[in-house]
Amino acid sequence: MISLNYKGVKLNKFLIALSLIIVTTVNFSCKKILDVQSTRLAAEENLWKNQEDAKGALIGMYTLMRTAMVADNTHWLIGDLRKGDFVSTNRADLKSIIDGELNASYPVLGRISNWRRFYSVINAASLFIERSREIVANDPRYTPINNQVDVAQARAMRAFAYFYMTRIWGDVPLLTTSHDGDFNTHPRTSKDKVLAFATSELLLAVKVLPFRYGGSDPIFPGLYYGSGWSTWNGVLLTKLSAYAILAHIAAWQGNYLDCEVYTKFFVDNTSQLNGDGSFGVKYITTDELTENVNGYSPFAFKRAVQIVGFGFEYGNGEATANGHIEQLTLAKPLILKEYPEMYVPKDTIRRAFTDSKDLRFSIDPLTNLYRTNYFTNYASERPLFSKIKVVGAAQTSGDLAFFTSAVLFTRIEEVTLLRAEALAVLGFRNDAINALNQASAQRGTSPYLSNSTTDLVDAIFAERRRELMGEGWRWYDLVRYNKIKKNNTAFNALIANDGIYWPVSRDILNANPQIKQNPYWN
């Protein structure tokens, strides 16, 4: 279990305080989060006057995105449950998601089908793009290049929010300017147009975004807001973050030519995230992944290996009971909770982990016991999914524990597997095999051989299933896989009829008559 004794550099708590509209950054009351209206990040005119205002508004934008992803455990409920590997212990609402009954009348389903919190991110980013340049004239410490880098981050964050929403709902309203919270007159925009806008914004951003902040990067050398790379790694979107998002947008659109280009730039430049006296990026071992050996876990605190991720820094007092997958998957003996709310059944584990040498799950020949990197108490009726287990403060009741694991979108292994996917679809078999084996090389499994009779695309997605379990990818991988293979009649029908998307919240429909429900859910 990853313990919370982290003593690294803290981000100034002033940044969190200055994120004015995040009233629940530490105490994630899901109801309160979803009741927050889309409000100007700096409503008062005097908040666009100095460098501190820019810094606070920038960090507030990241905090908003983290909130949008983790409220009601949205990232995992939407990404891992539907047709996925987890089953519900006793929660009917989770079972409804697993079974694809997304319009069932459960409060959690109603809240996570509401996109308003993502528009808070978009509004904050748009407002920053429009107003932050005013600070350059008012505060000589805030240089034009500082502003350009910050605006590039805002563009990338806005694009990421739109991509994240489009994967969930398909068509969504496209807003490119800030507003005062009243956007109920905007209809939905086609998903293709939204993704084209997101792509264009990211392509603008990558021209300016540095590889790293607060170090020797040629675009923005020297300290960033007075701090070095050890403070900013794993916190801010970098050039490689933007390329990773571009690659995923392209793959989601079936544009594997562009996906190959973006992932090639990514893998060719990962060393640019290294140096400046802090942890860099590498393909990590299984123990580093799940036990934070050498401080490399992408789930613990903040790390450069979090290519796109949002940390909960224990040193900043950000441990929370909600907004972490551990809330759903852990129980005794790791925390006092009696039973997990969801788990991976043993027959599913056996189907997924087929290599007897797999360090993530197999029998250790030295002990003759099951390895515990991914699953604890495998012999029990409900094995605990314990791959992610960043457990913190003392529990106050049997069902309450505090966690500080990051919400992670992507890391180097994930992008490399995406590259393998693109290369396989494009017919570059040997290159695809090399990418697949590079991504899995630290897992103890036998490499995929060029003369293998196993379908290469099948092998790539099977490895994604194992490597990314519990990271919010399973449903989206199933969609892309079935778009490629086209051999599953039921899934083909889901895709053709837009059944892969979530219904729009009833609250959204009632507030805006121009918004129409996804036809599949009528």
DRENKOLDO-330756 format. One record per residue (C-alpha): residue number from 1; residue in three letters; x, y, z. Coordinates in steps of 0.25 Angstrom, whole numbers. Layout:
N
  num  residu     c1     c2     c3
  NUM     ALA      X      Y      Z
...
***
This chain:
522
  num  residu     c1     c2     c3
    1     MET      0      0      0
    2     ILE      5     14     -4
    3     SER      6     22      9
    4     LEU      5     37     10
    5     ASN     18     41     16
    6     TYR     22     50      4
    7     LYS     30     62      7
    8     GLY     33     68     -6
    9     VAL     31     82    -10
   10     LYS     17     88     -8
   11     LEU      9     97    -17
   12     ASN      6    109    -10
   13     LYS     -8    108     -3
   14     PHE    -11    122     -8
   15     LEU    -13    116    -22
   16     ILE    -24    107    -17
   17     ALA    -30    118     -9
   18     LEU    -30    127    -21
   19     SER    -38    117    -29
   20     LEU    -51    125    -25
   21     ILE    -62    116    -31
   22     ILE    -56    103    -25
   23     VAL    -63    103    -12
   24     THR    -61     87    -10
   25     THR    -47     85    -14
   26     VAL    -44     78     -1
   27     ASN    -58     72      3
   28     PHE    -63     66    -10
   29     SER    -78     67     -7
   30     CYS    -83     62    -20
   31     LYS    -96     69    -19
   32     LYS    -89     82    -16
   33     ILE    -80     80    -28
   34     LEU    -91     78    -38
   35     ASP    -99     90    -32
   36     VAL    -87    100    -35
   37     GLN    -92    108    -47
   38     SER    -83    112    -58
   39     THR    -77    125    -52
   40     ARG    -66    135    -57
   41     LEU    -53    131    -50
   42     ALA    -50    145    -47
   43     ALA    -63    153    -47
   44     GLU    -57    165    -40
   45     GLU    -49    174    -50
   46     ASN    -38    176    -40
   47     LEU    -34    161    -41
   48     TRP    -27    163    -55
   49     LYS    -16    172    -50
   50     ASN     -4    165    -46
   51     GLN      4    152    -47
   52     GLU     -2    146    -35
   53     ASP    -16    147    -42
   54     ALA    -11    140    -54
   55     LYS     -5    129    -46
   56     GLY    -18    127    -37
   57     ALA    -27    127    -50
   58     LEU    -18    117    -57
   59     ILE    -17    107    -45
   60     GLY    -32    109    -43
   61     MET    -35    104    -57
   62     TYR    -27     91    -54
   63     THR    -35     89    -41
   64     LEU    -48     91    -49
   65     MET    -44     80    -58
   66     ARG    -40     71    -47
   67     THR    -53     73    -40
   68     ALA    -61     71    -53
   69     MET    -54     57    -55
   70     VAL    -55     52    -41
   71     ALA    -69     57    -36
   72     ASP    -77     45    -33
   73     ASN    -65     37    -38
   74     THR    -69     40    -52
   75     HIS    -56     36    -59
   76     TRP    -57     22    -54
   77     LEU    -72     20    -54
   78     ILE    -73     24    -69
   79     GLY    -59     19    -73
   80     ASP    -58      5    -66
   81     LEU    -72      0    -64
   82     ARG    -80     -1    -76
   83     LYS    -78    -15    -82
   84     GLY    -65    -15    -74
   85     ASP    -58    -24    -64
   86     PHE    -64    -19    -51
   87     VAL    -77    -24    -45
   88     SER    -85    -18    -34
   89     THR    -85    -24    -20
   90     ASN    -98    -18    -16
   91     ARG   -101     -5    -23
   92     ALA   -112     -5    -33
   93     ASP   -107      8    -39
   94     LEU    -94      3    -42
   95     LYS   -100    -10    -48
   96     SER   -109     -1    -57
   97     ILE    -97      5    -63
   98     ILE    -90     -8    -65
   99     ASP   -102    -13    -72
  100     GLY   -103     -1    -81
  101     GLU   -116      4    -74
  102     LEU   -111     18    -74
  103     ASN   -125     25    -73
  104     ALA   -129     18    -60
  105     SER   -134     26    -49
  106     TYR   -123     27    -39
  107     PRO   -117     40    -34
  108     VAL   -103     37    -37
  109     LEU   -107     34    -52
  110     GLY   -114     47    -53
  111     ARG   -102     55    -47
  112     ILE    -91     49    -56
  113     SER   -100     51    -68
  114     ASN   -100     66    -66
  115     TRP    -89     73    -74
  116     ARG    -90     86    -67
  117     ARG    -77     84    -58
  118     PHE    -69     83    -71
  119     TYR    -74     96    -76
  120     SER    -68    102    -64
  121     VAL    -55     98    -69
  122     ILE    -58    103    -83
  123     ASN    -62    116    -77
  124     ALA    -50    118    -68
  125     ALA    -41    115    -80
  126     SER    -48    124    -89
  127     LEU    -48    135    -79
  128     PHE    -33    133    -77
  129     ILE    -30    134    -92
  130     GLU    -39    147    -93
  131     ARG    -34    154    -81
  132     SER    -20    150    -76
  133     ARG    -13    158    -86
  134     GLU    -17    170    -78
  135     ILE     -8    166    -67
  136     VAL      4    168    -76
  137     ALA      2    183    -77
  138     ASN     -1    184    -62
  139     ASP     10    176    -56
  140     PRO     24    175    -62
  141     ARG     27    162    -55
  142     TYR     17    156    -64
  143     THR     24    155    -78
  144     PRO     18    153    -91
  145     ILE     24    139    -93
  146     ASN     19    136    -79
  147     ASN      5    140    -84
  148     GLN      6    132    -97
  149     VAL     10    120    -90
  150     ASP     -1    121    -80
  151     VAL    -11    124    -91
  152     ALA     -6    111    -98
  153     GLN     -9    103    -86
  154     ALA    -23    109    -86
  155     ARG    -26    106   -100
  156     ALA    -21     91    -98
  157     MET    -29     90    -85
  158     ARG    -42     95    -93
  159     ALA    -39     85   -104
  160     PHE    -37     74    -94
  161     ALA    -50     77    -87
  162     TYR    -57     77   -101
  163     PHE    -51     64   -105
  164     TYR    -55     58    -91
  165     MET    -69     62    -93
  166     THR    -70     58   -107
  167     ARG    -66     43   -103
  168     ILE    -77     43    -93
  169     TRP    -89     50   -100
  170     GLY    -85     52   -115
  171     ASP    -91     65   -119
  172     VAL    -89     76   -109
  173     PRO    -91     91   -109
  174     LEU    -78     98   -115
  175     LEU    -75    111   -107
  176     THR    -63    118   -111
  177     THR    -64    131   -103
  178     SER    -67    133    -88
  179     HIS    -80    135    -82
  180     ASP    -86    139    -69
  181     GLY    -93    126    -66
  182     ASP   -105    127    -75
  183     PHE   -102    118    -87
  184     ASN   -116    112    -88
  185     THR   -119    117   -102
  186     HIS   -108    109   -109
  187     PRO   -112     96   -116
  188     ARG   -103     84   -118
  189     THR    -92     85   -128
  190     SER    -88     72   -137
  191     LYS    -77     64   -130
  192     ASP    -68     65   -143
  193     LYS    -69     80   -142
  194     VAL    -65     80   -127
  195     LEU    -54     71   -129
  196     ALA    -49     79   -141
  197     PHE    -49     91   -132
  198     ALA    -41     84   -121
  199     THR    -31     79   -131
  200     SER    -29     93   -136
  201     GLU    -27     98   -122
  202     LEU    -17     88   -118
  203     LEU     -9     90   -131
  204     LEU     -8    105   -127
  205     ALA     -4    101   -113
  206     VAL      7     91   -117
  207     LYS     14    103   -124
  208     VAL     16    110   -110
  209     LEU     15     99    -99
  210     PRO     29     96    -93
  211     PHE     33     82    -91
  212     ARG     35     85    -76
  213     TYR     33     97    -67
  214     GLY     43    104    -58
  215     GLY     56     98    -64
  216     SER     64     98    -77
  217     ASP     53     97    -87
  218     PRO     57    106    -99
  219     ILE     43    112   -100
  220     PHE     42    117    -86
  221     PRO     55    115    -79
  222     GLY     57    118    -64
  223     LEU     47    118    -52
  224     TYR     32    118    -55
  225     TYR     24    126    -45
  226     GLY     37    126    -36
  227     SER     38    110    -36
  228     GLY     46    100    -43
  229     TRP     42     87    -50
  230     SER     41     79    -37
  231     THR     29     87    -34
  232     TRP     22     87    -47
  233     ASN     24     73    -52
  234     GLY     11     65    -53
  235     VAL      3     78    -50
  236     LEU      2     85    -63
  237     LEU      0     82    -78
  238     THR     12     81    -86
  239     LYS     15     80   -101
  240     LEU     15     65    -99
  241     SER      2     65    -92
  242     ALA     -4     73   -104
  243     TYR      1     63   -114
  244     ALA     -5     51   -106
  245     ILE    -18     58   -106
  246     LEU    -17     60   -121
  247     ALA    -14     46   -123
  248     HIS    -26     41   -115
  249     ILE    -35     51   -123
  250     ALA    -30     45   -136
  251     ALA    -32     31   -131
  252     TRP    -46     33   -126
  253     GLN    -49     39   -140
  254     GLY    -43     27   -147
  255     ASN    -32     36   -153
  256     TYR    -20     27   -150
  257     LEU    -11     34   -160
  258     ASP    -11     46   -151
  259     CYS    -11     37   -138
  260     GLU      2     31   -143
  261     VAL      9     45   -146
  262     TYR      5     50   -132
  263     THR      9     38   -125
  264     LYS     22     37   -132
  265     PHE     26     51   -128
  266     PHE     22     47   -114
  267     VAL     31     35   -113
  268     ASP     42     42   -120
  269     ASN     42     53   -110
  270     THR     39     47    -96
  271     SER     53     50    -91
  272     GLN     50     64    -92
  273     LEU     42     62    -79
  274     ASN     54     58    -72
  275     GLY     65     65    -65
  276     ASP     65     78    -56
  277     GLY     68     69    -44
  278     SER     54     62    -43
  279     PHE     48     49    -47
  280     GLY     46     47    -62
  281     VAL     38     39    -71
  282     LYS     41     24    -74
  283     TYR     34     11    -76
  284     ILE     32      7    -61
  285     THR     33     -7    -54
  286     THR     21    -14    -49
  287     ASP     25    -11    -34
  288     GLU     27      4    -38
  289     LEU     13      4    -44
  290     THR      6     -2    -33
  291     GLU     15      0    -21
  292     ASN     21     13    -24
  293     VAL     35      7    -23
  294     ASN     46     18    -26
  295     GLY     34     28    -25
  296     TYR     30     25    -39
  297     SER     15     22    -38
  298     PRO      6     30    -47
  299     PHE     -5     29    -37
  300     ALA      3     35    -24
  301     PHE      3     50    -23
  302     LYS      9     57    -35
  303     ARG     19     51    -45
  304     ALA     25     54    -58
  305     VAL     20     41    -62
  306     GLN      6     46    -62
  307     ILE      6     51    -76
  308     VAL     -8     56    -74
  309     GLY    -13     55    -59
  310     PHE    -18     63    -48
  311     GLY    -12     60    -34
  312     PHE    -17     61    -20
  313     GLU     -5     65    -12
  314     TYR     -4     60      2
  315     GLY      5     71      5
  316     ASN     -5     82      1
  317     GLY    -16     75     10
  318     GLU    -24     69     -2
  319     ALA    -27     55      3
  320     THR    -41     53      1
  321     ALA    -51     42      4
  322     ASN    -58     43    -10
  323     GLY    -53     45    -24
  324     HIS    -43     33    -24
  325     ILE    -45     19    -30
  326     GLU    -41     13    -16
  327     GLN    -54     18    -11
  328     LEU    -61      7    -19
  329     THR    -51     -4    -20
  330     LEU    -44     -5     -6
  331     ALA    -48    -12      7
  332     LYS    -42    -21     18
  333     PRO    -30    -23     20
  334     LEU    -26    -10     13
  335     ILE    -36     -1     20
  336     LEU    -47     -4     30
  337     LYS    -58     -5     20
  338     GLU    -65    -18     20
  339     TYR    -67    -20      5
  340     PRO    -63    -13     -7
  341     GLU    -74     -6    -16
  342     MET    -69    -13    -28
  343     TYR    -59    -24    -32
  344     VAL    -53    -32    -43
  345     PRO    -58    -46    -43
  346     LYS    -48    -57    -43
  347     ASP    -52    -63    -56
  348     THR    -51    -50    -62
  349     ILE    -37    -48    -56
  350     ARG    -33    -62    -62
  351     ARG    -38    -58    -76
  352     ALA    -30    -45    -76
  353     PHE    -17    -50    -70
  354     THR    -13    -62    -78
  355     ASP      2    -62    -77
  356     SER      7    -70    -65
  357     LYS     19    -60    -64
  358     ASP     11    -47    -63
  359     LEU     16    -39    -51
  360     ARG      3    -32    -50
  361     PHE     -5    -45    -47
  362     SER      0    -59    -47
  363     ILE      6    -69    -37
  364     ASP     19    -65    -32
  365     PRO     28    -78    -34
  366     LEU     37    -74    -21
  367     THR     25    -74    -12
  368     ASN     14    -82    -20
  369     LEU      5    -71    -16
  370     TYR     -3    -61    -25
  371     ARG      4    -48    -27
  372     THR     -3    -36    -21
  373     ASN      1    -25    -30
  374     TYR    -13    -24    -36
  375     PHE    -22    -32    -27
  376     THR    -22    -35    -12
  377     ASN    -29    -47     -6
  378     TYR    -31    -54    -19
  379     ALA    -35    -67    -12
  380     SER    -47    -59     -6
  381     GLU    -61    -58    -12
  382     ARG    -58    -44    -16
  383     PRO    -43    -41    -19
  384     LEU    -40    -27    -16
  385     PHE    -35    -19    -28
  386     SER    -23    -12    -21
  387     LYS    -15     -8    -33
  388     ILE    -18      7    -28
  389     LYS    -17      8    -13
  390     VAL    -12     22     -9
  391     VAL    -18     21      5
  392     GLY    -16     33     15
  393     ALA    -22     39     27
  394     ALA    -28     31     39
  395     GLN    -42     26     37
  396     THR    -53     31     45
  397     SER    -63     20     42
  398     GLY    -63      6     36
  399     ASP    -67     11     22
  400     LEU    -59     24     22
  401     ALA    -45     26     18
  402     PHE    -37     37     11
  403     PHE    -29     35     -1
  404     THR    -19     44     -9
  405     SER    -18     36    -23
  406     ALA    -17     45    -35
  407     VAL    -28     44    -46
  408     LEU    -20     39    -58
  409     PHE    -23     41    -73
  410     THR    -11     36    -79
  411     ARG      4     31    -77
  412     ILE     15     27    -86
  413     GLU     11     12    -86
  414     GLU     -3     16    -91
  415     VAL      1     25   -102
  416     THR     11     14   -107
  417     LEU      0      4   -107
  418     LEU     -9     15   -115
  419     ARG      3     16   -125
  420     ALA      3      1   -126
  421     GLU    -12      1   -129
  422     ALA    -10     12   -140
  423     LEU      2      5   -146
  424     ALA     -6     -9   -147
  425     VAL    -18     -2   -153
  426     LEU     -9      5   -164
  427     GLY     -3     -9   -167
  428     PHE     11     -6   -161
  429     ARG     12    -19   -154
  430     ASN     26    -20   -150
  431     ASP     26     -6   -144
  432     ALA     13     -9   -137
  433     ILE     19    -21   -131
  434     ASN     31    -13   -126
  435     ALA     22     -3   -120
  436     LEU     13    -14   -113
  437     ASN     26    -21   -107
  438     GLN     32     -8   -103
  439     ALA     20     -4    -95
  440     SER     19    -18    -88
  441     ALA     34    -21    -87
  442     GLN     34    -18    -72
  443     ARG     22    -27    -69
  444     GLY     29    -41    -69
  445     THR     20    -46    -81
  446     SER     25    -53    -93
  447     PRO     27    -43   -105
  448     TYR     18    -44   -117
  449     LEU     25    -51   -128
  450     SER     24    -47   -143
  451     ASN     19    -61   -146
  452     SER      9    -62   -135
  453     THR     -5    -67   -139
  454     THR    -12    -57   -130
  455     ASP    -18    -46   -137
  456     LEU     -9    -33   -134
  457     VAL    -20    -24   -132
  458     ASP    -26    -34   -122
  459     ALA    -13    -35   -115
  460     ILE    -12    -20   -114
  461     PHE    -25    -18   -108
  462     ALA    -23    -30    -99
  463     GLU    -11    -23    -93
  464     ARG    -18    -10    -92
  465     ARG    -29    -17    -84
  466     ARG    -18    -23    -74
  467     GLU     -9    -11    -73
  468     LEU    -20      0    -72
  469     MET    -30     -7    -63
  470     GLY    -36      3    -54
  471     GLU    -31     15    -61
  472     GLY    -44     19    -68
  473     TRP    -41     13    -82
  474     ARG    -48      0    -84
  475     TRP    -61      6    -90
  476     TYR    -54     15    -99
  477     ASP    -45      4   -104
  478     LEU    -57     -5   -106
  479     VAL    -63      6   -115
  480     ARG    -50      7   -123
  481     TYR    -48     -8   -124
  482     ASN    -61    -10   -130
  483     LYS    -60      1   -139
  484     ILE    -48     -6   -145
  485     LYS    -53    -20   -145
  486     LYS    -67    -18   -148
  487     ASN    -70    -32   -145
  488     ASN    -80    -31   -133
  489     THR    -94    -29   -138
  490     ALA    -99    -23   -125
  491     PHE    -88    -14   -123
  492     ASN    -89     -9   -137
  493     ALA   -103     -6   -135
  494     LEU    -99      2   -123
  495     ILE    -89     10   -131
  496     ALA    -99     12   -143
  497     ASN   -110     17   -134
  498     ASP   -101     26   -124
  499     GLY   -104     17   -113
  500     ILE    -89     18   -109
  501     TYR    -92     32   -103
  502     TRP    -99     35    -90
  503     PRO   -112     41    -89
  504     VAL   -113     56    -86
  505     SER   -117     60    -72
  506     ARG   -132     63    -70
  507     ASP   -127     76    -63
  508     ILE   -120     80    -75
  509     LEU   -132     77    -84
  510     ASN   -142     85    -75
  511     ALA   -133     97    -75
  512     ASN   -130     98    -89
  513     PRO   -141     94    -99
  514     GLN   -131     95   -111
  515     ILE   -124     83   -105
  516     LYS   -130     70   -111
  517     GLN   -128     56   -104
  518     ASN   -118     46   -111
  519     PRO   -129     39   -120
  520     TYR   -124     25   -115
  521     TRP   -129     29   -101
  522     ASN   -143     35   -105
***
